[in-house]
Amino acid sequence: MTESITVTGMILSAQPIGEYDRRVVLLTKEKGKLAAFAKGVRRPTAALLGCSQPFVFGKFTLYEGRSSYTLQNAEVENYFAELRNDLTTVYYGVYFCEFAEAVTREGLPAKEELKVLYRSLGALLKPSIGVELVRAVFELKMLSIEGVSPQVFECIKCRKKEDLVWFAAKGGGCICKTCAQALWTEPVPEDGGGVPGRTDELLPAAASTLYTMQYILSTPIESLYTFTVTEDVLRQLKKILKQFLAVHIERKFHSLELLEEL
């Protein structure tokens, strides 16, 4: 006989199904990403009406059927209601949830991913940090957990740790000054893949920008969101991450399009 299970997690997205139901996607500590049907929750008097929306964090009781889960109960610990008071923070919050849904997997515990998402949503409410820096930290930490983060500690060609001055998105990381100069004398790869050749656009990577990325990747999420960076570092960091994500995360996010319109 199939029994109910209780998981700790956050609702990433919710879509209307039929007249009164919703299909929700959760990121859970125990089972990673999973989808569940919340039946009747769109009725005005439904007990789970406010518990089946994005940003809701808590313990969820699910009935596991043959091919799907059904949401039975929720013990909410945080609604992140403050995010909804400003369009910018709510769109960034939606983007974080979209991003988490895109990079996480079903059936694999997601304790660290859930922790990063939770703390990043909270950091959006700290004006001193700035939402763009919060976004950069969130993206880097999530990529790191999923094993696709950029190499920013050594040259991707010679493994030297000094004179790292360029970033190659297709190659996946930093290139030192010597290797960058040598690129222009190497044959162009036919497919443009693998170790970067002249087909890989090189972006400037200042020492302060690389240090910031190294710090983010090597520091536990509990100790982040306590620092700021200069406008120049933030500008370069955003450009590097945008190019890296365009190559390694092949997905467009609707929430980012909304942010650009603000």
Contacts in CASP RR format, 6 or more apart in sequence:
PFRMAT RR
TARGET T0000
AUTHOR 0000-0000-0000
METHOD contacts of the structure
MODEL  1
MTESITVTGMILSAQPIGEYDRRVVLLTKEKGKLAAFAKGVRRPTAALLG
CSQPFVFGKFTLYEGRSSYTLQNAEVENYFAELRNDLTTVYYGVYFCEFA
EAVTREGLPAKEELKVLYRSLGALLKPSIGVELVRAVFELKMLSIEGVSP
QVFECIKCRKKEDLVWFAAKGGGCICKTCAQALWTEPVPEDGGGVPGRTD
ELLPAAASTLYTMQYILSTPIESLYTFTVTEDVLRQLKKILKQFLAVHIE
RKFHSLELLEEL
2 63 0 8 1.000
2 64 0 8 1.000
2 65 0 8 1.000
3 64 0 8 1.000
4 61 0 8 1.000
4 62 0 8 1.000
4 63 0 8 1.000
4 64 0 8 1.000
4 72 0 8 1.000
5 61 0 8 1.000
5 62 0 8 1.000
5 64 0 8 1.000
6 59 0 8 1.000
6 60 0 8 1.000
6 61 0 8 1.000
6 62 0 8 1.000
7 26 0 8 1.000
7 28 0 8 1.000
7 29 0 8 1.000
7 30 0 8 1.000
7 31 0 8 1.000
7 34 0 8 1.000
7 59 0 8 1.000
7 60 0 8 1.000
7 62 0 8 1.000
8 28 0 8 1.000
8 29 0 8 1.000
8 30 0 8 1.000
8 58 0 8 1.000
8 59 0 8 1.000
8 60 0 8 1.000
8 114 0 8 1.000
9 26 0 8 1.000
9 27 0 8 1.000
9 28 0 8 1.000
9 29 0 8 1.000
9 57 0 8 1.000
9 58 0 8 1.000
9 59 0 8 1.000
9 60 0 8 1.000
9 114 0 8 1.000
10 26 0 8 1.000
10 27 0 8 1.000
10 55 0 8 1.000
10 56 0 8 1.000
10 57 0 8 1.000
10 58 0 8 1.000
10 97 0 8 1.000
10 114 0 8 1.000
10 117 0 8 1.000
10 118 0 8 1.000
11 24 0 8 1.000
11 25 0 8 1.000
11 26 0 8 1.000
11 52 0 8 1.000
11 53 0 8 1.000
11 54 0 8 1.000
11 55 0 8 1.000
11 56 0 8 1.000
11 57 0 8 1.000
12 24 0 8 1.000
12 25 0 8 1.000
12 26 0 8 1.000
12 27 0 8 1.000
12 33 0 8 1.000
12 54 0 8 1.000
12 97 0 8 1.000
12 98 0 8 1.000
12 100 0 8 1.000
12 101 0 8 1.000
13 24 0 8 1.000
13 25 0 8 1.000
13 54 0 8 1.000
13 97 0 8 1.000
13 98 0 8 1.000
13 101 0 8 1.000
14 22 0 8 1.000
14 23 0 8 1.000
14 24 0 8 1.000
14 25 0 8 1.000
14 38 0 8 1.000
14 52 0 8 1.000
14 53 0 8 1.000
14 54 0 8 1.000
15 22 0 8 1.000
15 23 0 8 1.000
15 24 0 8 1.000
16 22 0 8 1.000
16 42 0 8 1.000
17 23 0 8 1.000
17 37 0 8 1.000
19 42 0 8 1.000
20 39 0 8 1.000
20 40 0 8 1.000
20 41 0 8 1.000
20 42 0 8 1.000
20 43 0 8 1.000
20 46 0 8 1.000
21 37 0 8 1.000
21 38 0 8 1.000
21 39 0 8 1.000
21 40 0 8 1.000
21 41 0 8 1.000
21 42 0 8 1.000
22 37 0 8 1.000
22 38 0 8 1.000
22 40 0 8 1.000
22 41 0 8 1.000
22 42 0 8 1.000
22 52 0 8 1.000
23 35 0 8 1.000
23 36 0 8 1.000
23 37 0 8 1.000
23 38 0 8 1.000
24 35 0 8 1.000
24 36 0 8 1.000
24 37 0 8 1.000
24 38 0 8 1.000
24 52 0 8 1.000
24 71 0 8 1.000
25 33 0 8 1.000
25 34 0 8 1.000
25 35 0 8 1.000
25 101 0 8 1.000
26 33 0 8 1.000
26 34 0 8 1.000
26 35 0 8 1.000
26 36 0 8 1.000
26 60 0 8 1.000
27 33 0 8 1.000
27 100 0 8 1.000
27 101 0 8 1.000
27 104 0 8 1.000
27 110 0 8 1.000
27 113 0 8 1.000
27 114 0 8 1.000
27 117 0 8 1.000
28 34 0 8 1.000
28 60 0 8 1.000
28 110 0 8 1.000
28 114 0 8 1.000
29 109 0 8 1.000
29 110 0 8 1.000
29 111 0 8 1.000
29 114 0 8 1.000
30 109 0 8 1.000
31 106 0 8 1.000
31 107 0 8 1.000
31 108 0 8 1.000
31 109 0 8 1.000
32 104 0 8 1.000
32 105 0 8 1.000
32 106 0 8 1.000
32 107 0 8 1.000
32 108 0 8 1.000
32 109 0 8 1.000
32 110 0 8 1.000
32 113 0 8 1.000
33 101 0 8 1.000
33 104 0 8 1.000
33 105 0 8 1.000
33 106 0 8 1.000
33 107 0 8 1.000
33 110 0 8 1.000
34 62 0 8 1.000
34 69 0 8 1.000
34 106 0 8 1.000
34 107 0 8 1.000
35 68 0 8 1.000
35 69 0 8 1.000
36 60 0 8 1.000
36 62 0 8 1.000
36 68 0 8 1.000
36 69 0 8 1.000
36 70 0 8 1.000
36 71 0 8 1.000
37 68 0 8 1.000
37 69 0 8 1.000
37 70 0 8 1.000
37 71 0 8 1.000
38 48 0 8 1.000
38 52 0 8 1.000
38 70 0 8 1.000
38 71 0 8 1.000
39 70 0 8 1.000
39 71 0 8 1.000
40 46 0 8 1.000
40 48 0 8 1.000
41 48 0 8 1.000
41 49 0 8 1.000
41 50 0 8 1.000
41 51 0 8 1.000
41 52 0 8 1.000
41 71 0 8 1.000
42 49 0 8 1.000
43 49 0 8 1.000
48 71 0 8 1.000
48 73 0 8 1.000
48 74 0 8 1.000
50 56 0 8 1.000
50 79 0 8 1.000
51 74 0 8 1.000
51 76 0 8 1.000
52 71 0 8 1.000
52 74 0 8 1.000
54 94 0 8 1.000
54 97 0 8 1.000
55 78 0 8 1.000
55 79 0 8 1.000
55 80 0 8 1.000
55 83 0 8 1.000
55 93 0 8 1.000
55 97 0 8 1.000
55 121 0 8 1.000
56 74 0 8 1.000
56 76 0 8 1.000
56 78 0 8 1.000
56 79 0 8 1.000
56 80 0 8 1.000
57 76 0 8 1.000
57 77 0 8 1.000
57 78 0 8 1.000
57 79 0 8 1.000
57 80 0 8 1.000
57 118 0 8 1.000
58 74 0 8 1.000
58 75 0 8 1.000
58 76 0 8 1.000
58 77 0 8 1.000
58 78 0 8 1.000
59 74 0 8 1.000
59 75 0 8 1.000
59 77 0 8 1.000
60 71 0 8 1.000
60 73 0 8 1.000
60 74 0 8 1.000
60 75 0 8 1.000
61 71 0 8 1.000
61 72 0 8 1.000
61 73 0 8 1.000
61 74 0 8 1.000
62 69 0 8 1.000
62 70 0 8 1.000
62 71 0 8 1.000
62 72 0 8 1.000
63 69 0 8 1.000
63 70 0 8 1.000
63 72 0 8 1.000
78 118 0 8 1.000
80 121 0 8 1.000
80 122 0 8 1.000
82 89 0 8 1.000
82 125 0 8 1.000
83 89 0 8 1.000
83 90 0 8 1.000
83 93 0 8 1.000
83 121 0 8 1.000
83 124 0 8 1.000
83 125 0 8 1.000
84 90 0 8 1.000
87 262 0 8 1.000
88 131 0 8 1.000
88 259 0 8 1.000
88 262 0 8 1.000
89 124 0 8 1.000
89 125 0 8 1.000
89 131 0 8 1.000
91 255 0 8 1.000
91 258 0 8 1.000
91 259 0 8 1.000
91 262 0 8 1.000
92 124 0 8 1.000
92 131 0 8 1.000
92 134 0 8 1.000
92 135 0 8 1.000
92 255 0 8 1.000
92 259 0 8 1.000
93 121 0 8 1.000
93 124 0 8 1.000
93 255 0 8 1.000
94 255 0 8 1.000
94 258 0 8 1.000
95 135 0 8 1.000
95 253 0 8 1.000
95 255 0 8 1.000
95 256 0 8 1.000
95 259 0 8 1.000
96 117 0 8 1.000
96 120 0 8 1.000
96 121 0 8 1.000
96 135 0 8 1.000
96 138 0 8 1.000
97 117 0 8 1.000
98 253 0 8 1.000
98 254 0 8 1.000
98 255 0 8 1.000
99 138 0 8 1.000
99 139 0 8 1.000
99 142 0 8 1.000
99 253 0 8 1.000
100 113 0 8 1.000
100 117 0 8 1.000
100 142 0 8 1.000
102 249 0 8 1.000
102 251 0 8 1.000
102 253 0 8 1.000
103 113 0 8 1.000
103 142 0 8 1.000
103 143 0 8 1.000
103 146 0 8 1.000
103 148 0 8 1.000
103 249 0 8 1.000
104 110 0 8 1.000
104 113 0 8 1.000
104 146 0 8 1.000
112 145 0 8 1.000
112 221 0 8 1.000
113 142 0 8 1.000
113 145 0 8 1.000
113 146 0 8 1.000
115 221 0 8 1.000
115 222 0 8 1.000
116 138 0 8 1.000
116 141 0 8 1.000
116 142 0 8 1.000
116 145 0 8 1.000
116 221 0 8 1.000
117 138 0 8 1.000
117 142 0 8 1.000
119 221 0 8 1.000
119 222 0 8 1.000
119 224 0 8 1.000
119 225 0 8 1.000
120 134 0 8 1.000
120 137 0 8 1.000
120 138 0 8 1.000
120 141 0 8 1.000
120 221 0 8 1.000
120 225 0 8 1.000
123 129 0 8 1.000
123 134 0 8 1.000
123 137 0 8 1.000
123 225 0 8 1.000
124 131 0 8 1.000
124 134 0 8 1.000
126 134 0 8 1.000
126 225 0 8 1.000
128 228 0 8 1.000
129 225 0 8 1.000
129 228 0 8 1.000
130 228 0 8 1.000
132 234 0 8 1.000
132 238 0 8 1.000
133 228 0 8 1.000
133 229 0 8 1.000
133 234 0 8 1.000
134 225 0 8 1.000
136 216 0 8 1.000
136 234 0 8 1.000
136 237 0 8 1.000
136 238 0 8 1.000
136 241 0 8 1.000
137 216 0 8 1.000
137 224 0 8 1.000
137 225 0 8 1.000
139 241 0 8 1.000
139 245 0 8 1.000
140 149 0 8 1.000
140 213 0 8 1.000
140 216 0 8 1.000
140 217 0 8 1.000
140 241 0 8 1.000
141 216 0 8 1.000
141 217 0 8 1.000
141 221 0 8 1.000
141 224 0 8 1.000
143 149 0 8 1.000
143 150 0 8 1.000
143 248 0 8 1.000
144 217 0 8 1.000
148 248 0 8 1.000
148 249 0 8 1.000
149 217 0 8 1.000
150 167 0 8 1.000
150 172 0 8 1.000
150 173 0 8 1.000
150 174 0 8 1.000
150 213 0 8 1.000
150 240 0 8 1.000
150 244 0 8 1.000
151 172 0 8 1.000
151 173 0 8 1.000
151 174 0 8 1.000
152 164 0 8 1.000
152 167 0 8 1.000
152 173 0 8 1.000
152 174 0 8 1.000
152 205 0 8 1.000
152 210 0 8 1.000
152 213 0 8 1.000
152 214 0 8 1.000
152 217 0 8 1.000
153 161 0 8 1.000
153 174 0 8 1.000
153 214 0 8 1.000
154 160 0 8 1.000
154 161 0 8 1.000
154 164 0 8 1.000
154 174 0 8 1.000
155 161 0 8 1.000
155 164 0 8 1.000
155 174 0 8 1.000
155 175 0 8 1.000
155 176 0 8 1.000
155 179 0 8 1.000
156 168 0 8 1.000
156 171 0 8 1.000
156 172 0 8 1.000
156 173 0 8 1.000
156 174 0 8 1.000
156 175 0 8 1.000
156 195 0 8 1.000
156 196 0 8 1.000
157 175 0 8 1.000
157 176 0 8 1.000
157 179 0 8 1.000
157 195 0 8 1.000
157 196 0 8 1.000
158 176 0 8 1.000
158 178 0 8 1.000
158 179 0 8 1.000
160 176 0 8 1.000
160 178 0 8 1.000
160 179 0 8 1.000
162 176 0 8 1.000
163 176 0 8 1.000
163 177 0 8 1.000
163 178 0 8 1.000
164 174 0 8 1.000
164 175 0 8 1.000
164 176 0 8 1.000
164 205 0 8 1.000
164 207 0 8 1.000
164 210 0 8 1.000
165 175 0 8 1.000
165 176 0 8 1.000
165 177 0 8 1.000
165 180 0 8 1.000
165 204 0 8 1.000
165 205 0 8 1.000
165 206 0 8 1.000
166 174 0 8 1.000
166 175 0 8 1.000
166 176 0 8 1.000
166 177 0 8 1.000
166 180 0 8 1.000
166 202 0 8 1.000
166 203 0 8 1.000
166 204 0 8 1.000
166 205 0 8 1.000
167 173 0 8 1.000
167 174 0 8 1.000
167 175 0 8 1.000
167 202 0 8 1.000
167 203 0 8 1.000
167 204 0 8 1.000
167 205 0 8 1.000
167 240 0 8 1.000
167 243 0 8 1.000
167 244 0 8 1.000
168 174 0 8 1.000
168 175 0 8 1.000
168 196 0 8 1.000
168 200 0 8 1.000
168 201 0 8 1.000
168 202 0 8 1.000
168 203 0 8 1.000
169 200 0 8 1.000
169 201 0 8 1.000
169 203 0 8 1.000
169 240 0 8 1.000
169 243 0 8 1.000
169 244 0 8 1.000
169 246 0 8 1.000
169 247 0 8 1.000
169 248 0 8 1.000
170 192 0 8 1.000
170 193 0 8 1.000
170 194 0 8 1.000
170 196 0 8 1.000
170 199 0 8 1.000
170 200 0 8 1.000
170 247 0 8 1.000
171 193 0 8 1.000
171 194 0 8 1.000
171 195 0 8 1.000
171 196 0 8 1.000
171 200 0 8 1.000
172 196 0 8 1.000
172 244 0 8 1.000
172 247 0 8 1.000
172 248 0 8 1.000
173 244 0 8 1.000
174 205 0 8 1.000
174 210 0 8 1.000
175 183 0 8 1.000
175 196 0 8 1.000
175 202 0 8 1.000
180 202 0 8 1.000
183 196 0 8 1.000
183 197 0 8 1.000
183 198 0 8 1.000
183 202 0 8 1.000
184 198 0 8 1.000
186 197 0 8 1.000
186 198 0 8 1.000
188 197 0 8 1.000
188 198 0 8 1.000
188 199 0 8 1.000
189 195 0 8 1.000
189 197 0 8 1.000
189 199 0 8 1.000
192 199 0 8 1.000
192 200 0 8 1.000
193 199 0 8 1.000
193 200 0 8 1.000
196 202 0 8 1.000
201 243 0 8 1.000
203 236 0 8 1.000
203 239 0 8 1.000
203 240 0 8 1.000
203 243 0 8 1.000
204 236 0 8 1.000
205 236 0 8 1.000
205 240 0 8 1.000
206 232 0 8 1.000
206 233 0 8 1.000
206 236 0 8 1.000
208 229 0 8 1.000
208 230 0 8 1.000
208 232 0 8 1.000
208 233 0 8 1.000
209 233 0 8 1.000
209 236 0 8 1.000
209 237 0 8 1.000
209 240 0 8 1.000
212 229 0 8 1.000
212 233 0 8 1.000
212 237 0 8 1.000
213 237 0 8 1.000
213 240 0 8 1.000
215 227 0 8 1.000
216 224 0 8 1.000
229 237 0 8 1.000
END
